[in-house]
Amino acid sequence: MEILVLGVVVLFIIIATVKFKMHPIFSLTIAAVASGFLLGITPKDIMSTMAEGFGNTLSGIGLVIAFGTVIGIYLEKTGSTQVLANSILKVIGLKRSPLALNLAGFVISIPVYCDSGYIILSSLNKAISKKTGIPALVFAIALATGLYSAHVFVPPTPGPLAAAAILEADLGMVLIFGLVVAIPVSISGYFWARFIGKSLQEDESNKEFEEKEEVPSTVKPFQAFLPLLVPIILIAMKSVVDYPTHPLGEGLVFSIFNFLGSPVIALLIGVFFAFALGRKISSEEKKGWVPEAFKQAGAIVLITGAGGAFGAILRTMDIASIINLESSTGIGGLLIAFVIAAVLKTAQGSSTVAIITTSAIIAPLLETFGLVSITDKALAVLAIGAGAMTVSHINDSYFWVVSQFSNMKVKTALRGHTLGTLVQGTVGILMILLLYTIV
C-alpha cells in the first residue's frame, strides 16, 4: 500500500507539472497532503509534520538562496558576467576559446541561473566564431553544457542547496565535492561540443533572437570574481576546520572560520562584494535589483519548503523494509538516487523539482543505504544532481533557451544539447561512484 501511495503521488507530481502546468509549489503540497491521508495519518498530524518539514528545510537555506540570488542579479546587471567570461577567454586564449566559454559558463552559473547566464553570454558565441572560424554551434553547446554543470552540483545554486538541507548534508562538503565532480562534467560538455558541433547546422530562418551588442562594463576582473570566490572559500574553510581531526586546531582560527564560513554569513559577505560592483551606478537604476532578486528567490524558497514538507510525510513510511532495499547499500544507493532523479527530470523537465522530489524520497533511505557519513551524504546530494541533469529536452525551459538563442531547430538541439546532457549526467555519476570508492 505504501509503495502504491508513493508511486501515485510521484505520478501526480509529473502529470500535474507537465500536462496541467501546475506550479511545483502546489503539486508538491497537494502530494504531501494526499500522501498523509492515504497513509492513514490524522489531519492534525499531517499539518504538524508538514509544518515541521517546511520549517526545518528552510531554516538553514532560506537566506542563503536569497543572498545567492542577489549576488547573481548584481553580476548580471553590472555586466560582470561578461567581464568574467572575457577574463577566462584571455587566460585560455582564442585557440581554445570553446573551452574558455565552457569554463566561463561554469563559473557564472554558480550564482546565476543557467537560463539567464546563457541569454547573457550567447552574444559571445557568434562574435568569437567570426574571429576563430570555429562553427558557432560548437560555442553554443560548450557554453550550454558549462552553465548546466554548476547548476546541479555547486551551491549556492538552489538545487544542491535544497538537497543538502533535505538530506542534512554538510554544505561545505557538498561544495568541495561538487566542484571536484562538476569541473570534469563541464569539460566533458566541451569535448562533446567539439565532437558534435561541427556536424550541426544553424537554422538560418530563425533570427528572432540575434546576438546583442556587449555592453561595456567598468568592473575590473578581480572585483567580478570576489562575490563568487570569497563565499566559496569561506564555506570550504568551515568544512576544513570542522573536520573531525581539526587540522587547524580548535582555537581562534577555528572560531573565525566556523563563523564566517557558515553559509548565511559567507553569502552575506559575498553580497557586500556584489554591492561594490554597482557603486558607480545610480541609486535610481539599482533600486529595483534587490526586489527582483528576492522575487526570483521567493519561488525557489517556497518550492524547496514544499519539498521539505513532502519529504517529512514520506519519512513516516518505512520505505526501505517495504521494498527490501537492504542489499542496495553504498554504490547501489547512489545509483538508485541517480535513476530516480533522472526519471523525474526526463518526465517533468525541471532539474530543481527533480532534485527536491528525489531528495524527499531518498532521505528516509540514507541509513538503509549505509550513506550516513559526512562524505556519503554529500555524494548522495551529488548523485541526485547528476540524475537531475539527465536529460534536458523539450519539456525543459533551458532546452528552449539554448535552441532559440542559438538558432537551432528542435532536431538539431536534441542531437547537440540533449545528448550532451546525457553524456554529462553519465560522466557525473561515474565521477561520484569513483569518489565513493576512494574517499
C-alpha positions in Angstrom: 0.0 0.0 0.0 2.8 2.4 0.9 4.7 1.8 -2.3 1.4 2.3 -4.3 0.9 5.6 -2.5 4.5 6.7 -3.3 4.0 5.8 -7.0 0.7 7.5 -7.3 1.9 10.8 -5.7 5.1 10.9 -7.8 3.0 10.2 -10.9 0.6 13.0 -9.8 3.6 15.5 -9.5 4.7 14.6 -13.0 1.3 14.9 -14.7 0.3 18.0 -12.8 3.5 19.7 -13.8 3.7 18.6 -17.4 0.1 18.3 -18.6 -1.7 20.8 -16.4 1.2 23.2 -15.9 0.6 23.3 -12.2 3.3 25.2 -10.3 5.5 22.8 -8.3 4.6 24.5 -5.0 1.0 23.4 -5.4 1.8 19.9 -6.8 4.3 19.1 -4.0 1.9 20.4 -1.3 -1.1 18.5 -2.7 1.1 15.4 -2.9 2.2 15.8 0.7 -1.4 16.2 2.0 -2.7 13.3 -0.2 0.1 11.1 1.0 -0.7 11.8 4.6 -4.4 10.9 4.2 -3.6 7.8 2.1 -1.1 6.6 4.7 -3.8 7.0 7.5 -2.2 9.9 9.2 -4.6 12.2 11.2 -5.3 15.7 9.7 -3.7 17.3 12.8 -0.5 15.2 12.4 -0.4 15.8 8.7 -0.3 19.6 9.2 2.2 19.5 12.1 4.5 17.1 10.1 4.4 19.3 7.0 5.0 22.5 9.0 8.0 20.9 10.7 9.4 19.6 7.4 8.8 23.0 5.8 10.5 25.0 8.6 13.4 22.6 9.1 14.3 22.6 5.5 14.2 26.4 5.1 15.8 27.3 8.4 19.3 26.8 7.1 19.0 27.7 3.4 16.2 30.3 3.0 18.6 33.3 3.4 21.4 31.5 1.5 19.1 31.2 -1.5 18.1 34.9 -1.2 21.6 36.2 -0.8 22.9 34.0 -3.7 20.2 35.4 -5.9 21.2 39.0 -5.1 24.8 38.2 -6.0 23.6 36.8 -9.3 21.5 39.8 -10.1 24.3 42.2 -9.4 26.8 40.2 -11.6 24.2 40.2 -14.4 23.1 43.9 -14.2 26.6 45.4 -13.8 28.0 43.5 -16.8 30.3 41.5 -14.5 29.3 38.2 -16.2 30.7 39.5 -19.5 33.9 40.6 -17.6 34.2 37.1 -16.1 33.8 35.4 -19.5 36.3 37.7 -21.2 38.8 37.3 -18.4 38.7 33.5 -18.7 38.9 33.9 -22.5 42.0 36.0 -22.3 43.7 33.4 -20.0 42.9 30.4 -22.1 43.2 32.1 -25.5 41.3 32.2 -28.8 42.7 28.9 -30.0 40.9 27.2 -27.1 38.0 29.6 -27.0 35.2 26.9 -26.8 36.9 25.6 -23.7 37.2 29.2 -22.3 33.4 29.7 -22.9 32.6 26.4 -21.3 34.6 27.3 -18.2 33.2 30.8 -18.2 29.7 29.3 -18.2 30.6 27.0 -15.3 31.9 29.9 -13.2 29.0 32.2 -13.9 26.3 29.5 -13.3 27.4 29.2 -9.6 25.3 32.3 -8.7 23.4 33.0 -11.9 20.6 30.7 -13.2 21.8 28.8 -16.3 18.9 30.2 -18.4 19.9 33.8 -17.6 23.5 33.0 -17.9 23.0 31.6 -21.4 20.9 34.6 -22.5 23.6 37.0 -21.2 26.6 35.2 -22.8 25.1 33.9 -26.0 26.2 37.1 -27.7 29.8 35.9 -27.4 29.1 32.8 -29.5 28.8 34.5 -32.9 31.4 37.1 -32.1 34.1 34.6 -31.2 33.0 32.3 -34.1 33.8 35.1 -36.6 37.2 35.7 -35.1 38.2 32.0 -35.0 36.3 30.4 -37.8 35.0 27.7 -35.4 31.3 27.0 -36.0 29.0 29.0 -33.8 27.2 25.9 -32.6 30.4 24.5 -31.1 30.4 27.6 -28.8 26.7 27.3 -28.2 26.9 23.7 -26.9 30.2 24.3 -25.0 28.6 27.3 -23.2 25.3 25.5 -22.5 27.0 22.4 -21.0 29.3 24.6 -18.9 26.4 26.5 -17.4 24.5 23.3 -16.8 27.2 21.5 -14.8 27.4 24.1 -12.0 23.6 24.4 -11.9 23.1 20.9 -10.5 26.3 20.4 -8.4 27.7 23.6 -6.9 26.0 25.7 -4.1 24.7 28.3 -3.9 22.6 27.2 -6.8 19.1 26.3 -5.4 19.1 22.6 -6.3 22.2 21.4 -4.4 21.2 23.8 -1.5 17.8 22.2 -1.2 19.1 18.7 -1.5 21.8 19.4 1.2 19.0 20.7 3.5 16.7 17.8 3.0 19.4 15.2 3.3 21.0 17.1 6.2 24.4 17.1 4.4 27.2 19.4 5.2 27.1 22.3 2.7 30.8 22.8 2.7 31.4 19.2 1.8 28.8 19.4 -0.9 30.6 22.4 -2.3 34.1 20.8 -2.3 32.9 17.5 -3.8 30.6 19.4 -6.1 33.5 21.3 -7.6 35.5 18.1 -8.0 32.6 16.5 -9.9 31.3 19.5 -11.8 34.6 20.5 -13.4 35.2 17.2 -15.3 31.4 17.2 -16.1 31.7 20.7 -17.6 34.8 19.7 -19.6 33.0 16.6 -20.9 30.5 19.0 -22.3 33.3 20.9 -24.1 34.6 17.7 -25.7 31.1 16.8 -26.7 30.7 20.3 -28.3 33.9 19.8 -30.3 32.8 16.3 -31.4 29.2 17.1 -32.4 29.2 20.9 -33.1 30.9 20.8 -36.4 28.2 18.5 -37.9 25.3 20.7 -36.8 23.8 23.4 -38.9 22.1 26.6 -37.7 18.5 27.4 -38.6 19.0 30.4 -40.9 15.3 31.1 -41.0 15.1 31.7 -37.2 16.6 35.1 -36.5 14.2 36.1 -33.7 16.9 36.1 -31.2 20.0 37.7 -32.6 23.2 38.4 -30.6 23.2 41.6 -28.6 26.0 44.0 -28.5 28.2 43.7 -25.5 27.6 46.5 -23.0 30.9 47.9 -21.7 31.5 47.5 -18.0 33.8 49.4 -15.7 34.1 46.4 -13.3 37.6 45.0 -13.1 38.1 41.2 -13.3 39.3 40.7 -9.7 36.2 42.7 -8.5 33.9 40.5 -10.6 35.4 37.3 -9.1 35.2 38.4 -5.4 31.5 37.9 -4.9 31.9 34.3 -6.1 35.2 33.3 -4.7 35.0 34.7 -1.2 31.8 32.8 -0.1 33.1 29.6 -1.7 36.4 29.8 0.1 34.8 30.6 3.4 32.3 27.8 3.2 35.0 25.4 2.2 37.3 26.5 5.0 34.5 25.9 7.5 34.3 22.3 6.4 38.1 22.0 6.7 38.2 23.4 10.3 35.1 21.3 11.2 36.7 18.1 10.0 36.9 15.5 12.9 40.7 15.7 13.1 40.5 19.5 13.4 43.6 20.2 11.1 43.7 23.9 12.1 43.2 23.3 15.8 40.2 24.4 17.9 41.4 27.9 18.8 40.9 31.4 17.3 41.3 30.2 13.7 38.7 27.5 14.2 36.2 30.1 15.7 36.7 32.6 13.0 36.2 30.2 10.0 33.4 28.4 11.8 31.5 31.6 12.0 32.5 33.3 8.7 32.1 30.0 6.8 28.5 29.4 7.9 26.6 29.6 4.6 24.4 32.6 5.6 27.4 34.7 6.8 29.6 33.7 3.8 26.9 34.6 1.3 26.1 37.8 3.1 29.8 38.8 2.8 29.5 37.9 -0.9 26.5 40.3 -1.2 28.6 43.2 0.1 31.2 42.5 -2.5 28.4 42.3 -5.1 27.1 45.7 -3.9 30.6 47.1 -4.6 30.2 46.2 -8.3 27.4 48.7 -8.6 28.9 51.6 -6.7 29.3 53.7 -9.9 25.6 53.1 -11.0 22.9 55.5 -9.8 20.7 54.5 -6.9 17.7 55.1 -9.1 18.9 52.5 -11.6 19.7 50.0 -8.8 16.6 50.4 -6.7 14.8 47.5 -8.4 17.6 45.0 -8.4 17.3 43.6 -4.9 13.4 43.3 -5.1 13.9 41.5 -8.4 16.4 39.1 -6.8 14.0 38.4 -3.9 11.2 37.8 -6.3 13.2 35.1 -8.0 14.4 33.7 -4.7 10.9 33.6 -3.3 9.7 31.0 -5.7 12.7 28.7 -5.2 12.4 29.1 -1.4 8.8 28.1 -1.4 9.4 25.1 -3.8 12.2 23.9 -1.5 10.0 24.3 1.6 7.2 22.4 -0.1 9.7 19.6 -1.0 10.7 19.5 2.7 7.1 19.2 3.7 6.6 16.3 1.2 9.8 14.7 2.5 8.6 14.9 6.1 5.4 13.0 5.2 7.4 10.4 3.3 9.7 9.9 6.4 6.7 8.4 8.2 6.9 5.4 5.8 9.5 2.7 6.3 10.2 2.5 2.6 13.4 0.5 3.0 11.8 -2.5 4.6 8.8 -2.3 2.4 10.7 -2.7 -0.9 13.6 -4.7 0.6 16.5 -2.4 -0.1 18.8 -3.9 2.4 21.1 -5.2 -0.3 21.2 -1.8 -2.1 23.9 -0.2 0.0 26.7 2.3 -0.9 27.1 2.3 -4.6 23.7 0.8 -5.1 22.0 3.6 -3.1 23.8 6.3 -5.1 22.7 4.6 -8.4 19.1 4.4 -7.1 19.2 8.2 -6.2 20.6 8.9 -9.7 18.0 6.9 -11.6 15.0 8.3 -9.6 16.3 11.9 -10.3 16.9 11.1 -14.0 13.4 9.7 -14.4 11.8 12.7 -12.7 13.9 15.1 -14.7 13.2 13.5 -18.0 9.5 13.2 -17.2 8.8 16.8 -16.0 11.7 18.9 -17.2 12.8 20.9 -14.1 16.1 20.0 -12.6 15.3 21.8 -9.3 11.9 20.0 -8.9 13.6 16.6 -9.7 16.3 17.3 -7.1 13.9 18.3 -4.4 11.4 15.5 -5.0 14.2 12.8 -5.2 15.8 14.2 -2.1 12.5 13.8 -0.2 12.2 10.2 -1.4 15.8 9.3 -0.7 16.2 11.0 2.7 14.5 8.2 4.7 16.7 5.6 2.9 20.1 7.0 3.6 20.7 4.8 6.7 19.5 1.7 4.8 21.9 2.5 2.0 24.7 3.0 4.5 25.2 6.6 3.4 25.5 8.1 6.8 28.9 9.7 7.0 29.5 13.4 6.2 31.1 12.4 2.8 28.4 9.9 1.9 25.6 12.4 2.4 27.4 14.9 0.2 27.9 12.3 -2.5 24.2 11.4 -2.3 23.3 15.1 -3.0 25.6 15.0 -6.0 24.2 11.7 -7.3 20.8 13.3 -7.3 22.2 16.3 -9.1 23.8 14.1 -11.7 20.4 12.4 -12.3 18.7 15.8 -12.5 20.7 16.8 -15.5 19.9 13.6 -17.4 18.4 14.6 -19.8 17.3 18.2 -20.8 14.8 18.0 -23.7 11.6 19.7 -25.0 9.9 19.9 -21.6 12.8 21.8 -20.1 12.8 25.6 -20.4 16.6 25.6 -20.6 16.4 23.5 -23.8 14.3 26.2 -25.5 16.6 29.0 -24.3 19.6 27.2 -25.8 17.9 26.3 -29.0 16.2 29.6 -29.7 19.2 31.8 -28.7 21.5 29.7 -30.9 19.2 29.4 -33.9 18.9 25.6 -33.6 16.0 23.6 -35.0 14.5 21.2 -32.5 16.1 18.1 -34.1 19.5 19.9 -34.0 19.1 20.8 -30.4 18.1 17.3 -29.5 21.3 16.0 -31.1 23.6 18.7 -29.7 22.2 19.8 -26.4 20.1 16.9 -25.2 22.6 14.2 -26.0 25.3 16.4 -24.4 23.4 16.5 -21.1 23.1 12.7 -21.3 26.9 12.5 -21.6 27.3 14.9 -18.7 25.0 13.0 -16.4 26.8 9.8 -17.2 30.2 11.3 -16.5 28.8 12.9 -13.3 27.6 9.6 -11.8 30.8 7.8 -12.8 32.8 10.5 -11.0 30.7 10.2 -7.9 31.0 6.4 -7.8 34.8 6.8 -8.2 34.9 9.3 -5.3 32.8 6.9 -3.2 35.3 4.1 -3.7 38.4 6.2 -2.9 37.3 8.6 -0.2 
